[in-house]
Amino acid sequence: MTEKPGRLVAFAGSTPNIGTTLTAFGTAYRIATVTGKRVGFLCLNLKSAKTHLYLGIDRPEMTLDGLRPELRAGTLTGTKLRQYAFSPSRLNGLHVLFGNMARDQAEYYDPQQIGRLLAAAREAFDLTVADVSAYWDNAATVCAMREADLRMLVTTPNLTHFQEDVRRWAGQVGTQFGISKEGYRLVVLGGQPNSGGYGMKEIRKETGAVEFSELRLKESVHLQLDSGRLDEWLAAEERNAAAFDAVAEPLLKQLNWAERLKRTERPWVRRLLMHRSKSR
């Protein structure tokens, strides 16, 4: 009997450098921790890979460009991808493939190579979270967004972040590949309460997204990125990782994993879910 392939969730930003990678990684870490499932994280920012720096690794042993010979030859398998991924115990079952280091070769990745990578990821992991570029002028962003089971579009209440770029990239380019605006789940990085900017009503009207989540993170988390301690921060206190529940919980429901967790035999997971339901 053929094993059912894993699911794929793609995170794209409306604009670069607004926190899309942080959102995607934090959500992947949270889901891996709560579910105990095998979760993969693919850094597919072909020209601005930074995940390794957020984890304090200057020179990763294996990166996306290191897989290009196997992607070209079509020999990459799920088993090999798991072996290549960075997966220390502190990541609680999260497997990370670091991104492309050869920025001058970003345009050499073709759709067939990215398709092979995504197929291997579905074979390797129960869930793959792909972090892609805000710009749709590359194979990684287009292919991941096309093939994703769920598409997350990250933005902020800043008008310049959600108006023009969403219309030009996710709106115009995405539509050319059969992805309507209604096919995105919007994640609005709200920062601190009352921090200004436009409200959800205006953002939803402008972007055309049907569903959305609002993610509020403390400004101090950015210090962890600069110092390469994101994983330590996530693991230090439960409330740090729980900050990503605003995105993780809707994803679990979409994946039909939330109901399975309610029947789990692990007492700490049951208590966590009970606490979440009472706090709503």
N, C-alpha and C positions, 0 to 999 in steps of 0.2 A: 504494500500500500504506500503510495507516494505521500510524503509528509507535506502538510499544508504550508505554503510559503509564508514568511513573516510579513508584517505590515510595514508600510513606509509613510512617514510623516515628513513633509518638507517645510522648513522655515525660511522665508525670504523677508528682507526688510524693504520698507518703502523707500528708504534712503540709507546710504552707508553710515556706519559709525553711530548708530543710535541705540545699540544694545541687543541686536538680533542674535548674535552668537551666544551672549550671556543667557538670553531667554531660552534658546534652543538647548544649550548644555544643561542649564539648571533644570529644565523640564525633563530631559532625558535621565539625569541623575535621580531626580525625584521618583520617576516611574520605575526605574531599576530598583531603587531602594524599597519602595512600598510593595511592589509586586513580586520581587524575587525572580523576575523573568530576565532572559538574556536580551539586553538592549544594546544596540550599536549606535555610535555617533560618528557621522561622516562629515569632516570639514571639507566642504566643496567650494570654498572661496578661493578660486584659482589664482587670484592676484593679491589677496590680502589675508592669507592664512595666519591666524593668531592664537588658535586654541592651545597650541603647545606652550606659548608664552604665558597664557593664563594659568597653566599648570606648573610653571616654573621649569620648563624643559627647553633649553637653548637649542640643542641639536638632537631631535628625535632620531631613534634608530631606524624607524620606518615611516615614510610619508607617502602621500598619494603619488608623487612623481616616481617613487621607487617601484611602484606597481605597474608603471606604464608598459614595460616589456610583456608582462602577463596580460594586461588589458588588450594590447595589440594582438597578441597571439591567441587570445581567447582561452587561456589556461587557468585563469583565476577561479577558484572554487570557494564555497562558503567556509570549508575547513581551513583553507589557506588564509582567508581573510581574518578569521578568528585568531590564527597564529600571529599574523602581522600586527594586529591591533594592540594598543596599549591598554592593559587591564589590570592594574594593581589592586590589591584587596581593598584599599581605601575608597575605591570607586564603586563598591557594592554591586558588582556585576555589570557595570557599564564598560563597554569596549569602545575605545576611541581610535579612529584612523585619522592621523594628523594630515593636514592639507598640503597642497602643492607648494614646494619651496622654490621651484624654478619659474619665477613669475614671467620671464621672457618667453616661456614655452606654453603659456596658458591657452593660446589660441590653437595649439596642436592637439588638444583633447577633442575628439570627435564624438558625435552621438552614439556610435556603436561602442566605443570604449566606456563611456559613462553608463550605457545600458548594461554592459557586462558587469560593471562594478555594482550597480543597483541590484542586479539579479543575484550576484554572489552574496550581497548583504541580506537579501530576503531569505536566502538559504541559510545564512549563518546565524541570524538573530530573529527572535520573536517580534521585535520592533526595531526599526531603523529610523533614527532621527537624522535628517540631512540638513545641514546648515549651508545655504547657498547665498550667492551674491545678490545685492539689491538690483544690479543691472542684468538685463536679460540678453546680453550680447555674447553669451558663451554657452557651450553645450551642457555644462553642469547644471546651471540654473534652469534652462529650458527643459532638459530631460527629467530632472528630479521633480520639477513642478508638474510636468505632464503625467508622470507615472505615479505620483504620490496618491495614496488612498485618502489622505487628509492634507490640506494646504493651509499653512498658517502665514499670515501677512502681518508683520510687526511694524508698528508706527508709533508716533507720539502725538500729543495734543497740539504740537506746533504746526501751524498751517502749511509752512514750507515743507514739512515732512510727509503730510498725507494728501495734499492736493495735487500738485503738478506731477510728482514722481509716480504716484499710484495711477494716475490717468495715463501717463505716457508709457509706463513699463507694464505693470500688472494689467492695466486696462487695454491698451492698444496692442502691445506685443503678445500678452497672454491670450487675448482673444484670437489672434492669428493661429494659435496652436490649440484652439478648442477649449480654452479655460475661461469661463465667464466670471464676472465679478462676484456673482452669487456663490461661486465655488470656493471662496476663501473664508476662513475664520479669522477675524481681525483680532489682533492682540495690541492693546494700547498701553504703552509704558507710561503710567501716570505719575511716577515719582511720588513725592509727598503730597498729601491732600491739600487742596487749595493752592496748588503751585502755579496756577494760571493755565492759559491755553484754551482751546475749544473743547466743548463737551461732547459726550457720546452721540447725542442726537445729530449734531452738525457733522461729526466725523463719519457716522454711518451714512448720512445723506450724501456726503461728498464722495465717499469711496464705493458706495453701493453694496458693501458687504452685509450679509444677512445676519450672521452670528458674530459675537465678539466676546472677548474677555478683557478685563482691565488688570494689569499687573503693576503693583506698587512695590518698589524696592527702595531700600535705604541708600542714601548716597554713599555710605561707607563701603558698599559692596565694590565700588569702582576702585577703591584702594587695594582690594584683594586681586583685582585684575592686574594692576600695575606692578604689584609685588610678586605675582605668580603663585598666589595662594588660594585660588578659587576653590579647589577641591578641599583644602583644609577648612575653609570657611563653611562650605556646605556640610561637612562632616562634624564640625565643632558643636553645633547646637541644632536640635531638631527644628526649631523655628526658622532657621536660616533656609533649609531646604524646603520647609513647608510654605515659604513665601511664594513658591512656584505652583502651589496647588490651584491657583486661579486658572492656570493653563493646563496642568496635569490632569485635574479631575474631569473637565469636559472631554479631554482626549480619552481617558479611561472609559468613559461612558460611550463615546463613539466607537471604541474598539470592543465594546461589550465585555470589558474586563472588570468593571466595577462590581457587577453582580457575582462574578466568580470570587472576588475578594471577600464579599460578605459571608461566603460560606467557608472561608479559610479556617484551618485549624490553628493558625498562629494567633495566640491571644493578643499580642501587641498590635497586630494589624487590625483586629476587630475593635480594639479600644480606640485606635486612631480613627477608624471610619465612623464609629459612634460619636466621637468628639466632633468630627467634621459635620455630621448631620445635625447635631444639636446646636451648633454655632450658627447655622443658617437662619 
